[in-house]
Amino acid sequence: MLWFNRFKVMNRLVSEVSGRVALFACCFGLCVSPSVALGSVNLQLANLKQDMELVSRELAGLRTEVELLRRENAQLRVSVEQLTRRQNSASGTSQSLTQQVDARLQALERRASQGEKEQIALRKNIDKQLKDLLAETNKAISQVSQSSSSASSSSAKTFSSDYPQTGFVHKVEKGETVSSVALKYKSKIKWIIDANQIGDPTKVFVGKELFVPQQ
């Protein structure tokens, strides 16, 4: 049962990664509007999602295999207990069954250990892909920002990309301002202004969706 729970944790890991990818997609969609700059990013997101689906199917297969081994182990234990209660002359058979149980337990232990190693390798691989994707997206954002800056006049307001890339979306409610939103979620006013490229912080209307960076 312990190893089955580990595979449940592996399954939740895949779900969490899916959530992170969805969050990145949402954040990037709000920060960058030119479709040309983000075309390659969307393609990589689709490829990463497909890879995660394949991993989910593999984990499901491992979980089924562990469940089958667990059932076989339970059946063998029942057989051993029945032979022990009868106290007949089949002590040699009982010992053989015990050895089979131990062998199967060891095999299950090795299989679970291998699954744990694969989980660690999978996590590292996904983290690396997300890190590379974030770097490429930041590069695309920087290129778009530079293009917009060169096209505007020298007096136009510029925005920094020096803010946390993680956060969430908040819809402005009545009476809220940039400063109140920053205070509410323990963010920074400058982060929100830069992330959403707000030219006039006093003109934030009700219903506007703001990306709120958080560390």
ABEGO torsion letter per residue (X at the ends): XAAAAAAAAAAAAAAAAAAAAAAAAAAAAAABABAAAAAAAAAAAAAAAAAAAAAAAAAAAAAAAAAAAAAAAAAAAAAAAAAAAAGBAAAAAAAAAAAAAAAAAAAAAAAAAAAAAAAAAAAAAAAAAAAAAAAAAAAAAAAAAAAAAAABBAABBBBBABBBABEBBBBBBBGBBAAAAAAAAGBBAAAAAAAAGBABAABBBBGBBBBBBBX
